[in-house]
């Protein structure tokens, strides 16, 4: 094998390892948010991470904890990853997901699209940003309307709303 071929093979192997690590990052997020493990969840984010209108990992975790405090049990599930490397230290991804949520004793189903940016920090992939968009969020009793209703986002105690912009472009 030539030096060039060896370098190409090394790069391709590294990209596969990166993909596996980033996929697991999303899976860990699901488990840790369901477990209310805020200390470990914080380790998944770069210090200057952006999510939920916040611009630091500590503020992101505080906001997620606040939102989650009104929930009972939850089950978040990530179904896959579409990944695009920007360079060896930065990548973008799309993660189709769902969540089953107990919100005030009401069983809510949701379909989520996460649009993520990832950064390698000290050799480990972290979330640089997470932008989640809801395809639907509604009580289980209305599940048959999830994909056909013009206003499929129906959080308990709020007015029905349209699905979020799902294009992946910044808001």
C-alpha positions in Angstrom: 0.0 0.0 0.0 1.3 3.5 -0.9 1.6 6.3 1.7 -1.3 8.1 0.0 -3.5 4.9 0.2 -2.6 4.4 3.8 -3.4 8.0 4.6 -6.8 7.7 2.8 -7.6 4.5 4.6 -6.7 6.2 8.0 -9.0 9.1 7.1 -11.9 6.9 6.1 -11.5 4.8 9.3 -11.4 7.9 11.4 -14.7 9.1 9.8 -16.3 5.8 10.6 -15.2 6.1 14.2 -16.5 9.7 14.3 -19.8 8.6 12.9 -20.1 5.9 15.6 -19.2 8.3 18.4 -21.6 11.0 17.2 -24.4 8.5 16.8 -23.8 7.4 20.4 -23.8 11.0 21.5 -27.4 11.3 20.4 -28.3 8.0 22.0 -26.7 9.2 25.3 -28.7 12.4 25.2 -31.9 10.4 25.0 -31.0 8.2 27.9 -29.7 11.0 30.1 -32.6 13.4 29.6 -35.0 10.5 30.3 -33.0 9.7 33.5 -32.8 13.3 34.6 -29.0 12.9 34.9 -28.1 16.6 34.5 -24.5 16.1 35.5 -23.8 13.5 32.8 -26.0 15.4 30.2 -23.8 18.5 30.7 -20.7 16.5 29.6 -22.3 16.0 26.1 -22.2 19.7 25.4 -19.3 22.0 24.5 -19.0 24.9 27.0 -20.3 27.4 24.5 -23.1 25.1 23.2 -26.4 26.6 21.9 -29.8 25.1 22.4 -33.3 26.3 23.5 -32.3 29.9 23.1 -29.3 29.5 25.4 -25.7 30.1 24.6 -23.7 28.1 27.2 -23.8 24.5 28.2 -24.7 25.4 31.8 -27.6 27.6 30.6 -28.8 24.8 28.2 -28.8 22.3 31.0 -30.7 24.7 33.4 -33.3 25.3 30.7 -33.7 21.6 29.9 -34.0 20.8 33.6 -36.6 23.5 34.0 -38.7 22.2 31.1 -38.3 18.6 32.2 -39.4 19.5 35.8 -43.0 19.5 34.6 -42.8 16.1 33.1 -43.1 12.6 34.6 -41.6 9.6 32.8 -40.3 10.2 29.2 -38.9 8.0 26.5 -36.8 9.8 23.9 -35.6 7.7 20.9 -33.2 8.7 18.2 -33.7 6.8 14.9 -30.6 7.5 13.0 -28.1 10.1 11.9 -27.3 11.9 8.6 -23.8 13.3 9.1 -21.8 15.8 7.2 -18.2 16.5 8.2 -17.0 20.1 7.8 -13.5 19.2 8.8 -11.7 16.9 11.3 -13.1 18.9 14.2 -16.6 20.0 13.1 -19.6 18.2 11.7 -23.3 18.8 11.2 -26.1 16.2 11.6 -29.8 15.5 11.3 -31.3 13.1 13.8 -34.9 12.0 13.3 -36.4 11.2 16.7 -39.5 10.7 18.8 -40.5 11.2 22.4 -43.2 9.8 24.5 -43.9 12.1 27.4 -45.9 12.3 30.6 -46.8 16.0 30.8 -49.0 16.6 33.9 -50.4 13.1 33.7 -51.2 13.4 30.0 -49.5 11.0 27.6 -48.1 13.1 24.7 -46.5 11.7 21.6 -44.1 13.8 19.5 -41.9 13.5 16.4 -38.8 15.6 16.5 -36.1 16.6 14.0 -32.8 17.6 15.6 -30.5 19.7 13.5 -27.1 19.5 15.2 -23.7 20.9 15.0 -20.8 18.9 16.6 -17.4 19.9 17.7 -14.5 17.8 18.8 -13.3 19.0 22.3 -10.1 17.4 23.7 -10.5 14.5 21.3 -14.2 13.9 22.1 -17.3 14.8 20.1 -19.7 17.2 21.8 -22.8 19.1 20.8 -22.0 22.6 19.7 -25.7 23.3 19.0 -29.0 21.5 18.9 -32.0 22.9 17.1 -35.1 20.8 17.5 -38.2 21.0 15.3 -41.5 19.4 16.1 -43.3 17.5 13.3 -46.1 17.0 15.8 -46.7 16.9 19.5 -50.1 15.9 20.7 -52.0 13.8 23.2 -52.2 10.1 22.6 -55.9 10.4 22.2 -55.3 12.6 19.1 -52.5 10.4 17.6 -54.6 9.6 14.5 -54.4 13.3 13.5 -50.6 13.6 13.9 -49.8 13.7 10.2 -53.0 15.1 8.7 -54.0 17.9 11.1 -53.0 21.4 10.0 -52.2 22.2 13.6 -50.4 19.1 14.9 -48.4 20.7 17.7 -50.7 20.5 20.7 -48.8 20.8 24.0 -51.0 20.4 27.0 -52.3 23.9 28.1 -51.4 25.6 24.9 -53.2 26.5 21.7 -52.8 24.2 18.7 -50.0 25.3 16.4 -48.6 24.3 13.0 -45.5 22.1 12.7 -42.2 23.8 13.1 -40.2 24.8 10.0 -38.6 21.4 9.2 -36.3 22.5 6.4 -33.2 22.6 8.6 -32.3 26.1 7.7 -31.6 28.5 10.6 -34.6 30.4 12.0 
